[in-house]
Amino acid sequence: MKKLTVQTSIIFALCLTGSLELSAQEVGEARPPNIVFMFADDLGYGDLSCYGHPYARTPNLDQLAAEGTRFSQFYVTGVTCNPSRTGLMTGIYPARYQKYAADYGFGDRTTITELLNEKGYRTGHFGKWHIGPDESEGTYGLETIEVIGGDHDDPEGRDAKLFKAAENFIRENKDEPFYVNIWGHSTHFPVHVADSLAQEFADEKVDRSSFSETMQHKFDQCLEIGGDLDDSMNQYLADVYSLDLNVGCIMKTLEELGLSDNTILVFSSDHGPAPVVLGKKGVREYSNNMLGYAGELRGGKHELYEGGTRVPFIVRWPGHIKAGHIDEESILSFIDWMPTLAKIVGIELLPNDLDGEDVSDIWMGQSRERSGPLFWKDSNPKSPPVMRDGNWKLHLPRKRSDMPELYDLSKDPSESSNLADKFPEVLSEMTAKLEAWNKELPASYDKSGRGKSDD
């Protein structure tokens, strides 16, 4: 994005406001960047046009990718809502928490929002919470908290109200550095949109051959429970489209206020797409609409296969992060969120036991391997841990009688060919690392159930 001169900026501001008030861009380059973090719910790796969906209409997110960098191997820290948020907020793997964070919060752990608030950032949170029982303002250093649910009947999309609240926060704090979470509900169960949005895709017909083999079971399940593929896809595409429209409103607001060039704008999803059949009573009315797409990746929400852990990640910061760049090599995670943002804004004092690492240089276009592997585990002592180290991904078996699963993701991102027997040395080395990490975790977990841990 071309930088505005001070004179041009003043003229632009006058045209917009009719006043002599300068936009925040003219205050000076010493001001640290704003950070706007837009987080979708249950959106699949392949649900955006720029990530390969054959039908998705996501012009604003495609524009964001064209103006920033899109990562192909970006991971979440958990495959349900709270664990995913726990890792990014604290830089600690969620399985390390003996008290489940959805029920009890983060205890004495420091959050990225506390660090930013101490640094002088105005901090806000809008939309979904699911990071503990205390939603009062000031929690985790968040000065403004508005937990706003989705409205399925809103013709502007179920997340329109929370995006508008976040927009108001941006306008109110345009003259100071700010950090804002915009955590929406699209495409969480149930997917059911306003008729006017559904009409946008009324003529779309599903050609199953346009989708990967890993998607075909969802189509089969949709039909088995009485769904219509065209109608169900219509609903899902419309929900994604409404999300894109709201993202566009944030982009427009930043541009109008002259904040685009000094704002780190991020879009991602909390984990992979939800299944069609949820296995609960009273939820089948819309379950056939859960046609989220993980591309060629196997699995989705609740599963530690790539379709559950790998998500879209787009970041834009003009003049700092490459525009139109696709990073297909770097292996990054939301476990890196805290140390990376801290480095960018100049926060030097961090908790010394973080699991993540500073990858700001990779965000800025450098090419290197991450310093250590990535780990996942459900907050259950009996659940099998999973590890990615370089191109290799290892799933330890749930039962002793089962076989471990070892995949070379550089050749087999769909995790379809188990190589455990063919690479015993790799298996042995990774198993030792993964078992050692697993021994560091609690022997039991405390869950009260207040936090709807399976969400």
N, C-alpha and C positions, 0 to 999 in steps of 0.2 A: 504494500500500500504506500502511495507517494505521501511523503511528509508535507504538511502544510507549513508555509512560512508564517511568521507571527502576523504580518500584515494580512495575508490571505485568510488566516484563521479568524482575525477580528471581523473581516467582512463577512465570512461565513457565519460567525456567531450573531452578527447584526441581522443577517437575513433570517436567521431562525428565531431570534428572540426580540429583535427590535430594541436591544439595550446595548450599553457599552460594557457589559459584564463579560470578562474573558472566560473562555472555556478552560478546563483543567489542564489541557495540553500546553497552554501558554504560561503556566506557573513555572515551568522549568523542567529540564530533563533529570534533575536530581530526585524528583519524586519517584518512589519505587512503583513498580507496576501494580495495577489492579489485578485481581484474580476472580474470574467468574467460572464456576464449575457446574456444568449442566449434566445431571446424572439421570439416565433413563432407567426404567425398572423392567427387568426380564427381556430386554431387547437383545436379539440374537446377533452373533458376529456378522452374519450375512444379511441383516435386515435393511441396510441402507443401499441406495443405488451405487454410491462410491465404493461399497464393499461387495458389490456383485449381485445384488438382488435383481432378478429379471423384470420385476414389475414395480418395485418401490419408487415412489415419487418423493424425493428428498432434495429439492433444489437448494435450500439454504445450507443444509449440512454438506452437500456437494461443494457449494461455494466456500464453506469454511475449510474444507479439505484442500481446495484449490489455492486458498490463501495461507494455508499452514501446512503442517506435516501430519500425515496419516500413518499410523503404525499397524503393522500386520501381525505382530507377535506380542500383544499386550495382554496382561493377565490381571484378574481380580484376586482377592485374598480369601474368598469364600464363595460358595455356590448357593447360598440363600442370603436374604437381604441384610441381616445384621452382621454376620461374619465379614461380608464384603465391605461394609461401612466401618467396621471395627479396625480392620487392617489399615485402611487409608487414613483414618482419623488419628491413629496412634503410632503407626509404624511398627506395630507388634503383631505377629501372627495371632489370629483369633483363638487358635487352639491352645495358646499359652494361658488364657484367662480361665482360672478355675471357676470363677463365678461368671455365668453366661452374661455377656454384656447387654443383650437385649433386655434382660430382667434386672440387672444390677448396675448398668452403666460401666464406665471405664475405671472406677475406683480411683487410685491415686496416679493413674497414668496421665501424662501430659498430652494434649491434643495439638494438632497443627493450628487450630483456630485460636487456642490460648496463646501460642507463641506469636501469631500474627497480631493478635489484639495487644499484646504487650509491646510489640514493635510499633504500635501506633495505627494499625489498621482498624477501620470500622468493619465490623463483622456481622453478617446476617445469614439466616437460614430460612428457606421457604420450601414448603411441600412436605414430603414424607420425612419422618423422623427415624424411628426404629433404632435408636442408639442409646436406649436406657429409659428409665421411668420418669426422669425429671425433664420436662419440656419448658421449664421456666426460663425467661431471658436471663442471660449471664452464664447459663450452663455451658461448659466447655469453652468459655471465653466468647460465646456468641451473644452479642449485645441485643440483636433483634432476632426473635424466633417466631415464626408463624407456621404452625403445623396445619397445612391445608390439604384436605382430601380432594379426590378427583370428582368431577361432575360429568357423568357419561352423556348427559343430555345437552351439554353446552355445545352450540354449533361451532365454536372456536376451538374445541377440543377439551378433553377432561382436565388437562393441566393449565388451561388458560388463566384461571384465577391466581394460581400460585406464580406463574410466570409474570403476570401483571404486578403482583405484590413485589416480586424481586425487581422488576423494572422501576417501581416507585422508590425502592431502596437505593438503587443506582442513581436515580435522579437526585434524591435527597443528599447523597454523599459524594456527588461528582467532584467536589473540590478537595477531597481527601482520599488517600489510598484506601481501597476497600477490598474485602474478600466476601464472596457470597456463594453459598450452596443453593442451587436450584435443583431440588431432587423431586422429580415427577413420578407419576403413577403409570403412565403409558410405558410398556404394554403389559402390565401386570394383569393377572386374572381378576375379574372377567373383562374380556374385550367386547365392548358393545358401544357403538358410536351413534351420534346424532344422525338422523336421516339425511340431512344436507351434506354431511361429510361422506356418508356411505355412497351417495349418488355420484361422487367424484370417480368412483371405481365401478360403477354399475355395469359397464361394458367389458370389464376385464374377465377373461376366461383362462382358467388354469390349464397350462400344458405341463403335465407332470415331467416330461422329458427335459424341461428347462431347469429342473432342480436336481441336486445331487442325490446319489443313492441313499445317503444318510437321512434324507427328508422323506423318503417314500413311506416309511412306517407311520409317520404322522398323517399323511394323506389317507392311509388305510384305516387308521383309528378314527379319523374324522368321519369317514363313510360308515364305519361299523356302528357308531353311536347315533347315526341318523343325520349327520351333517351333509351339507352341500358344499363341495370344494370351492365353487365360484363365490357363493355367498359368504362362506367363512373367510376366504382370502380377501374378499371385498372389505369385510369388517376390519381385518387385521391391517391391511394396507392403509385404510382410512385412519386408523389409530396412529400409525407411524407418520402419516402425512400431517396429522394435526400437531404432533410433536414437532415436526419440522417447521411448521408455520410459527409455532411459539418460539422456537430457536431463532427464526428470522426476525421476530420482534425484538429480541435482545440484541441481535446484531445491528438492527436499525437504530435502536436507542443509543448504543455505544457510538455509532457513527454520527448521529445527530448531536451528541454531546461533545464530540471531538475527543473521545476516549479510546477509540479503536486501537490507535498506534501504541498506547501505553497500557494495554490490557491483555493479560494472558487469558485467552478464552479456550475452555476445554469442554469437550463433549465425550461421554462414554456411557457404558451400561454397567449395572451392578453385577451381572453374571449372565449366563446363557438363557435361551428362551424356555418358557414353561412348557410342560408336557400337555398333550391333548387330554389324556385321561388322568385326572388328579386323584381318583380313588377316594373321594370324600362324598358324603351324602349331601344332596341339595345343591350341587355345583355344576351339574351337567348341562344346565340350560345354555351356557355360553362356552363350555369347554371345547366344543368343536371349532371355535374361532381361534384357538391358541395355535396359530400356524406360524409362529416365529421360526426364523431360519438361521441355522448356524453354518451355512455354506457346506463345504465338504467335511466339516468337523463332526465328530461323533459325540452324541449326548447333548445335554442341556442342563437346565436348572436342576439342582440336587445331585448332579453327577460330576465327578472329578475328571472326566474325560475332557478333551479340548473344547467341545461344544459348550461345556459348563463353565470353564475357566478362562477361555480366551474371548476377548470382547473388542469391539471397535474403540479406538482411542484417537481423537483428533485434537491437536493443539495449535493455536495461532497466536503469534506475538510478532507483528510486523517489524522487520529490521533486525530481529534476533533469531527467530525460528524460520527455517527455509519455507518458502511458499511453493506449493505444488509438489512437495516432496513426499515420496512413499518409502518408508523405512521397512524393508522386508527382512532385515537381518537382526536387528536389536531385540533382545529378550527383556522386556520391562514389565513392571508390576505396580499396582497401587500400594504395595508395601513400601515403595520408593517415594510416595507422594510427599511425606513430611520432610525428609532430608533434601529432596530436590527443590521444593519451594523455599525451604529455609536458606539454601545456598543462593538462590536467585535473589532473594530480598535482603540478604545480609544478616541472617540470624546465625550467630556463631555457637551459642550454648544450646546443645541438644541433649536429650537423654542418651546415656552412653551405652544402652543395651538395645538399640534399635535393630530390627531385623532387615530393614530396607537400607538402600544406599543412595547416595547422590548420583543421579543420572542426568543432571542438567546439561552436561556436555553432549549427551546423546540427543536430548531434546533439541539442542542447537545445531545438530547435524554431524557431530563426530561419530566415528565408527569404532567401536571396541566391544569386547565381551564384558558382561557384567562380572562383578567380583566373586559372586558365589551363586549357588543354586537357589531355586525357588521351592517352597514346600507348601503342602496343603494337608489338612486333616479336619474332619468334623469334630465337634466338641463331644466326643464319645470315646471312652478308653478303648473300646473294641473296634472302632472304625479303622480301616487300613489307611496308612499315610501314603502320600504321593509326592514325587519329587521330579523336578526338571533340572537337568544339569547339561548345559550346552544343547546339543540336538537330541539328547536322550531323555525319555520320560519313563519313570518306573512307578508302577502301582503294586504295592505289596498285597498279598492275598488276604481276604477277610477270614478265611479258615485255613488251617494248616494243610488240609487236603487239597486246597486250590493251588493253582500255579500263579507265580508272579507274572506281571505283564510288563514287557519292555518294548518300547517303540522308538524308532528313529524318526523324529518328527520332520526332519529335513526331506525325507523320502515318503513318509507315511503320516501326514497330518490327521488323517481320519482314524488313526490307531486301529488299523484293521489286520495287521500282520505282527503277531507276537514273536519277538526275536529272543526271548529269554533263553531258549535252548541253544541258539546259534552264537551268542556272545556271552559265554559264562564269565569271562573276566570283567566285562562291563557290569554284568548283573551282580557279581560279588562285590565289586567296589562301591556301586551305588547302594546296594542293600546295606552295607556297613554304615554308610553315611546317613541313610534314611532311618535306620534303626537307632543310631546314636541320637539323631534329632528327636525321634519319637520318645526316647527315654527322658528327654528334658521336660516333657509335657506332664500336666497333672495326671495323677492316677485315678481321679474321679472328678466329676463336674457337678456344680450346683446350679440347677435350673428350677426356677419357681414357676415357670409357665406364663408369667405375666406378659412376657415380651413376644408371644406368638412365634416361637422359635423356628417353626417350619415355614414361615412366610417367604 
